[in-house]
Amino acid sequence: MHSAARRAVASAVPLGWALLAVRWLRPAVIVIVVGQSGETMGKVLAGITISVDGFITGPGDGPDCGLGVGGERLHYWVFGGPWSYDSPGRGEPAGEDKAWLEKTMAANGAVIAGRGTYEAAGHWGGKNPWGIPFFIVTHRPADQPPDGDFIFSGSLAEAIDQAQAAAAGKQVHVMGGADLIRQALAAGLVDELTIIVAPVTLGAGKRLFDGFGQSLELEHLGVRQSRFATFIDYRVKK
């Protein structure tokens, strides 16, 4: 994994999981559907890491503290063990953590995040850290930076349409934050949902399903488990 991408994950990102630009990963099986105009479109995957008590961050998340106070523990699986925002160096994922991350990253063709995540990440220093098209959902698309690293979209539906076109048949990953994932699920835009459960409780912060009142039926697709996380994959029934 590139160290710059790992730093982006660690220092500033309330990630669904650590989307890292690992371009040399082995190919993955990709589910493709055909749109009304005949173009191929990859599936839409939403995924996020949560605590056992349902939080995606600890309290006080923001630039330089992207996972909130104590929230680093959510992503021990990303770095192979304990780390902190002030850590001078961080490790690598291993075992089931690495296998799951590699499989997922190989399948991704585009990423979508909300404006809140973009701001909390400090705009990733103005550089797209993932190496694939990156769309930001915002009420102010005119704020898009001129360098082309990020593409601002005025709505979630617009961002998904743009991302599927850019992904060229690979999957689109909705990485969060929590509000964006709730919106995508409520609108029926998500094909698969991955919940990564870290074996910790945070007690406070932002909850994934806070205020979500819609009933969903999920089909269990698989599970992986490591010392630092349990990865649960679901298909969203429509």
Secondary structure, DSSP 8 states (H G I E B T S, - for coil): --HHHHHHHHHH---SS-----TT-------EEE-TTS-EEE-EEEEEEEETTSEEE-SS-BTTBTT-TTGGGGGHHHHTS---TT-S------HHHHHHHHHHHHHEEEEEEEHHHHHHTGGGGGS-SSSS-EEEE-S-GGG--TTSSSEEESSHHHHHHHHHHHHTTSEEEEEE-HHHHHHHHHTT--SEEEEEEES---SSSEETTTT------EEEEEEEE-SS-EEEEEEE--
